[in-house]
Amino acid sequence: MIIVPSIYAVAIVGGCIANGALITLLCKNRRQKYNSTGILVLNLAIADLLFLLFWVPFHTIIYTMSIWPFGDFMCRFIHYMQFSSMFANVFTLTAMAVNRYVAIRFPIWTRLRRNHKDVVIISLVIWIVALCLGIPSSLIYTTVEYQGNFYCTDSFQDKRHLRPTFFLLNFLIGYVIPLSTILILSTLTVCNMWNSTNMEGINAAESLRNKRRATKIVISLVLVFACMWFPYHLFWIWVNYFHDSFEWSYAFYYFQVFAYLLAFTNSALNPLVYAFCSETFRKKLCIWSKRKQDHSFLSHSRLTNHSIRSIPQNTQEIPMDKISL
């Protein structure tokens, strides 16, 4: 019982620290702050941080206690934030794939016509759409009283035929359609990059190298998302469409725990994937860490020097009864 909550706790703490560090570095780095990929990665980190803060801790409590002690409003709000941040996550990945394709396919137009304000507007539209798509979950989930205890669950008990439709739509809108779009765009992007290998000149080669690096980041993030969220969607599709063909067992229960754990871990892994693929981010992280260490060392040095200067030069002035060992 204690192993799973412990793993969830590690995912929460590690994910919040990683996403918080990524958000801080992106906001402090002027070049990344006004770069289209940097803005979208920032948007992705915000979605991951919200998912970790609003969903994982409460799911851990549900796993540990089984009952829901936070009332009906929090039951609705937590599920609303879960689905909204999930949609914001996958839509941001789709926007990143579109952004990479446009940059590779139309490089001159991208350089002359597009600016960071367009990407900021796209990010705002992503959040508006994601927050709207999260509304049905806030209407569906509610608290149910059973034998004196309250449980946070869906309200499909009387209309169970609607439950498969709800999860199927989430599967299509939040997984199948975005990933299919990303797969097509990523394939076209890679094909266009191979056709661009004939570019000559130092600037052209450097530009192509940067585009390949950014494309590698997008593809890596998408692959991680696809692998981490597939068991979650598979679990709910199986439960809703094949519930007559299986018996609930410990094996299936542990698969549910495993599926949720992978989905949670995705939000903690994204900053690590970005750090692994982005040389610029790793350099900025090293510089930031070094500055923190230097600042801590200087503060300690000032404190030490101040303490030394505070010691009276003439120790004979100190009364013996004031000295303690």
N, C-alpha and C positions, 0 to 999 in steps of 0.2 A: 504493500500500500504506500510506503514512503518513497519508493524508488521513482515512480512516475511524477509525483509532485516535485521531487528534488530536481528531476530533469527539466520540468516546466520552469522551475525557479531559475535554473541556470540559463535557459533560453530567454526568459524575461530580462534578467540582469545583463547578460552578455549582449542581447539584442538591443536593449535600450542604450547601453554604453557605446556600442558600435555605431548605431544610427545617429546617436547624439554627436559623436565625434565627427561622423561624416557630414552632418548638417552644419556643424561649427566650422569645419575646414572649407566647405563649399561657400559658406557665407563670407568667410574672411578672404578667400581667394578671388580677387577681382576678375581674373581671366576666366575662371570657371563660372563665376556668378553671371557673367554676360555671355556665356557660351551655351548654345542650345542643348547639347548633351548634358552639361553641368546642371542646367535648370531642371531638366527632366529627371536626372538622378536625384536631385534635391527633392523633387516632388515624390519620387518613389520612396526615399528615406522617410519623409513625413508620413506617408501612408503606412509604411512598415512600423513606424514608431507608434502611431495611433492604434494599429492592430494589436501590437504587443501590450500597450497600456490598458486598452479598453476591453480586450477579449481574453487574453491568456490568463491573467490573474483570476478572473471570475470563473473561467472554466476549471482552473485548478481547484478552486473552492468547491465547485460542483462535484468534481471527481472525489474530493476528500470527504465532503459532508453529505453528498447526494441531494440534500434539500436546498432550497433557495431562500436565504434570510434577508434579501435586499429589497423586497417589495416589487410591485407590478411595473412601476415606471422604469426601474433599473433593468428589469428583465427585458423590456421592450427596447430600451436605449442601447444596452450592450449588444443585442443582436443587430440593431440598426447600424451601429458602428462597425461590427464585424463584417457585415455584407458590404457596407459602403467603402470601407478601407480595402476589402478584397477587390471590388470593382475598380477602385482608383488605382490599385496596384497593377492589375492586368491591362487596364486602359493606358496607363503610363508606359508600360512595356510596348504596347502597340504603337503609341505615339513615337517612341524611340526608334522602332523599326521603320516607321514612315519617314521620320526625320533622317535616318541613315540612307534610306533609298533615294530620297529627294536630293540629299547632299552629293551622293555618288552619281546619280543619273543626270542631274542638272547643276553641275558645279558652278557655272558662271552666274546663273540666275540666283543660286543660293548665296553667292558671295556679294552680289550687287543689290538684291531686292529684299532679302529676308534679314530680320534683326531679332534681338532677344525678346522684344516686346511681343512679337507674334507667338513665341513659345510660351511666354507668360500667360497670354490669353488662352492658348490651347490648354495649359495646365488648369486654369480656372474653369474652363468648359468641362474638362475631365472630372473635376470635383463636383460641379453642379449636376452632371449626369449621374455620377456615382452616388451622390447623396439622394437623388430622386429615386434611383433604383433600389436604394436601401429602405425606402418607405414601406413597401409591402411587408418586409420582415418585422417592422415595428408594429404592424397591425395584426400579424399572424401569431407572434409569440406573446404569451401571457402567463400569469401564475395560476396554477390549479391547486386546490386544496384536496388532500387525500389523507384520511386518518389523522387529522390535526396538524399535518405538515404541509408546507407550500413548496411547489415544484415549478420551475420555469420550463415550459414546454410549448409546443405549437398547439393551436386551437383547431386542429383538423379531426378531433375525436368524432365529431358528428358528421363531418364531410371528408372522409378519408380518401375519396376519389380525387380530391383536389391536391392532396399532398404530393403525389408523384409529379403532377404538372408543375408545382412550385419548384421542386428540386431540379426537374428537367430544364426549366427555363434558366435557373441559375447556372446549371451546367453548360448550357449552350451560350448564354450571354457572357458568363464569367470565365469560360474555359475554351470551349470548342471554336467558336467564331473568332475570338481574338487570336488564339494560337494558330488557327488556319491562315488568318491574314498575315500574321508575323512570319509563318513558314514561307508563304508565297513571296512576301517582300524581301525576306532574308536571302532566298534563293536568287531573286533578281538582282539584289545588291551584290552578292558574291560574283555573279556572272558579269555584271558591269565592272566590278573591280578587276577581274581577270582581263577584260577588254581594255582596261586603262593601263596595263603594264607597259604599253609602248610609249608612254609619256616620257619626254626627255627633259633634262634640266634638273638642277639641284632643288629648286623650289617645287617643281612638279613631283619629284620623288619624295620630298618631305611631306607635301600635302597628301600624297597617296598613302604614305606610312601612317600619318595621323588618322586618316579615314579608316584604314584597316584596323588600327588600334581601337577606335571608337566602335567599329562594327563588331569586333571581337568581344567588347564589353557587353553590347546589346545581346548578342547571340548567347553568351554565357549566362546572363541574367535570365533570359527566356528559358534556356534549358533547365536551369535550376528550378524556376517556377513550375514548368511543365512536370518535372519529376516529383517535386514536393507536394503538389496539389492533386496529382492524379489519384492517389489512394483515397483521399478525402471524398472526391466526387464519385469514385468507384463504389465506396462504401454506401453512400446515400442512394445511388442508382440501384444497387443490389437490394438494399433494404426496401425500397419503394416499388420495384418492379419484379422482384423475385422472392418476395417475403413468404410465399406459399411453398417454396421449394427448399427451404432450409430451416433448421432448428437453431434457436439461439444457444450458443455454447460459449465456453470460456475462450476458445480459439477465436471466435468471431468478435468477442468483446475485446480481446487483446489487439485484434486487427484494427478495431475502431480507435483504441488508444494510440496505436502506432500511426494511423492515418492522420489523426489530429496533431500528433507530435511533429510529424513531417511538415504539415501546413504551418504550424507555429515556427518551426525552425527556419523555414524559408525567409521569414522577415528578419531573422537574426543573421542569416548567411549572406544576404544581398550586399551589405557593406564590405564583407570579407571578399566576395567575388569581385566587387569593384576595385578594392585595394589590390587584389592579386593581378587584375588585368590592366590597371592604370599605373604606369610608372610615375606620372605626375603626382598622383595622390599619395603614393608611397614616399616620394621625396618631401612633399608638404607635411606628411605625418611625422617624418623624422625631424624636420626643421621645427615643427610645433612642439614635439616632445623635448627636443634639445633646449628650446627657449624656456619651456616649463622648468626643466632641470636647472638651467642657468639662473632663472628668476628665484627658484627655491634656494639655490646656493648663495646668491647675492643677499637674499633676505636673511639667511642664517649667518652669513658673514657680518652683516650690519649689526645683527642682534648680539653676536659674540663680541664684536669690537666695542659696542655700546656697554656691554656688561663689564669688559675689561677696564674701559675708561671710568666706569662707575665705582671701581674699587679705590678706596682712599690710598693716596701715595704713602702717607705716614701711618703705618699700622699701629703706632703707639697711641694714636688718638682714639682707638677703639677700646672701650672699657672691656675688661676681661669677662665681666658677668653677662655681656651681650653676645659672646662667642659661644655657638652651640656646635657640638660634634655629631 
